[in-house]
């Protein structure tokens, strides 16, 4: 299950950018072609984040649809299954426009107590 390696990379990224502050939420974007199972990723994140500044953080996500463009006729379409043949002209020369993303979109952190001095 590659979700553990993805979760590990997400936690590493969040820890690096949190600069020691406790992370309350991590939002990721991943493309449909990455074949990530969201529930498995959430489970893996919960395990991998233990004893880090991400421990207890909520994981939220956005799945980016897979879009292709035919290089022959420029027809664009969204796919559910990996079928890389243009429905417009039947051509097999296509370009992937989206669906391969895997990125930490944002993190939310707790700020320290306000100074009242």
Buried (B, 14 or more C-beta within 10 A) or exposed (E): EEBBEBBBBBBBBBBEBBEEBBBBBBBBBBBBBBEBEBEBBBBBBBEBBEEBBBEEBEBBBEBBEBBBBBEBEEBBBEBEEEEBBBEEEEBEEBEBBBBEBBBBEEBBBEEEEEEEE
